[in-house]
């Protein structure tokens, strides 16, 4: 070290560099002795001086020393001499105290920075930023403050669990995460929780919310108390999971209470006035129902204190008659009565029309609506519902349509599709087919995985940074094995996570399972994929509806899907999702770019679709590309968000819907940017730059960030940049 | 030979259809207010029947083929429409104010026909004062047809 002292630098804790000065170390050591009232003799002094300058002390370290490394060396030096033991111990204690102080100072600085910043809560978030919260406030700050610590706790827990299932990969887990080939979604909570769930509402009619919140309330007996308890339930359950909650039976149960209020044929009496001379305002049955719609809808859009001020992500399902009959014909409420299709159908349609109208008064994110339609592979079977959804689209309504040839799966989320394993109703537990979901999502970064593989096989062109062309077939078999070796590890990670959930469940940590709202064995372990388009481009393929690319995508996704199936067992079922990657798409891009992997220069994040959302791929191609074999492989979900600049006619939507059925696309929505005037509040279901009502040019556009409708202003910076590159098919011009 | 410059799936030009629109170059009408003058030149991809076959296959899912222009070779257009009409609906945006008497036969292969040159004062099809007309042609099976003016459908916004 002495030879190089003049060239050496110390990297300080704030990252700055300072020229190495052995005298400073000597002073610190002498101070430690002094603090312990230890008088050093000459021999000891000499030994200390030798150490500080010493060849042996630093030469094994890198040229740039960090403060931490120097302190480690000093610590080792002090405890090496038994006579100095107390000084060494005190030094260790001193270091620990300073570490604590630094941690607190860091947190305080973060609080100040967060509070003073003019950024939105989304942009201030360090971990898992998403646009489902608006403005920063004390609650969003509280949610952020310990996310880094939470991650460490969750990772330690995972290590314990991997040991518990005797996995050989217990040390590999964090390595895979830190190498960014794998991402564990929502690590920001230190407690293991399931990801998203589609619940049955049956238990609400048995015990009310008491089985979840511990209060001694009773099951609701009237429409008003049902709505009140349902609202509470949504918030209660949102604290017990990380992601979305779906309520596929909401309209069945709503209708049940309407029947209790106004009789089985209440829907035929919507215009009947039910107030009397004592009411200052008169109201019909229909208007009363609308008021409850309003109550539920506005309530679930409220921020939830227990979720870092995010709204509880809530989904409702609407079913066509075929779907509904398959799902609910065997169902009975606790009092033995059955839901009636005509009434439910009327109610769910009324709700969708009401919501579409309400969204011209105020833009609401939730519920995310999904209409499930049964098809015969050529067309939608229920013509009444085909007519209904296309009419709604033409009237500017924004919702998802889930298309399936069998009522063997539902889409309970903004894209997550889940197979229903058993659709048998049990009157004792109320178990129904709507219960499904995902217990955990871990996502593969396919672009990095592909490049790691090509690096290992030395098939990267040094000039372009891309893979050599023409090696496609040769690498397939070897890549299959490579990918499977990663998946083997991921299955263990997923099993460990779910083992943790099962364990906590046994310990009574999840009232929702005990009460019967969901059962954990119905939840899938979801393998997500991101970076698929980018991996293809790295291999020299063009991302469009061409055979080479589609074969590539089918191949990769097919390998994962088949391998998932092979490894699934009753308690651990795996499925595959093309994840929305709202913040992960940005992270993966940045991680890969900074670590010298090839990333496309014309993007700032990884795509969330099979197609490229940022080029002029036609609407028909987008529908086709996410259909067929691709839709079959992605058994855990995907969504085609079809961006349009303006609404189409009902006939055109009808033709696009038919085309989606024919090409096997299972989940679509049309996305026309909606605009709200910041001045007068006017809302239109199409884009405008200048308010047609008041002339203000201050307007806010709302569009689907990646599944749910949010104001563009609430998006993260990177997402806003990406949003401006999205291609919205234009209606007006050919050239 | 007809050539085309642009080819794109469009929604606005023909109400209710998912349309593949092809802009034919070599325009001889040359409206004074034209804002697509590159279409005056004789350039682009030759639009043969084979080429059309390929395009229709590639754009599977469209319900209507729209050719814009091509008035200088109505015979060639007629043949293309005859071919396409067996597969999808057909539409022609024609810049003439009336069809030439000796070419009325083309109507037999069309579902939609736009007539009228572009006049900037009157505006395009979406303008309430437009001089242009979009007709829906209904074929009765016995070779006869009737036409209805559907221009108003384009004037919603």
Contacts between the chains, C-beta under 8 A, distances in Angstrom:
chain1	res1	chain2	res2	distance
A	618	B	8	7.5
A	618	B	9	4.3
A	618	B	59	7.3
A	619	B	9	6.5
A	619	B	18	7.9
A	620	B	9	5.9
A	620	B	18	6.9
A	620	B	59	6.6
A	620	B	60	7.2
A	620	B	61	4.0
A	620	B	62	6.8
A	623	B	61	7.2
A	624	B	60	7.3
A	624	B	61	6.9
A	644	B	11	7.9
A	646	B	157	7.6
A	648	B	11	5.3
A	649	B	15	6.0
A	649	B	16	5.4
A	651	B	15	7.3
A	651	B	16	3.2
A	651	B	17	7.3
A	652	B	11	5.7
A	652	B	16	6.0
A	652	B	17	6.9
A	652	B	18	6.1
A	655	B	16	7.9
A	655	B	17	7.2
A	655	B	18	5.1
A	655	B	63	5.3
A	656	B	18	6.6
A	659	B	18	7.5
A	659	B	61	4.3
A	662	B	61	7.8
A	663	B	61	7.4
A	729	B	9	7.7
A	729	B	11	7.3
A	731	B	10	7.2
A	731	B	11	4.9
A	731	B	12	4.0
A	732	B	12	5.3
A	733	B	10	7.8
A	734	B	6	5.5
A	734	B	8	5.4
A	734	B	10	5.6
A	734	B	13	7.1
A	734	B	21	4.3
A	734	B	23	5.6
A	734	B	68	6.6
A	735	B	5	7.0
A	735	B	6	4.0
A	735	B	8	7.4
A	735	B	23	5.7
A	735	B	36	6.6
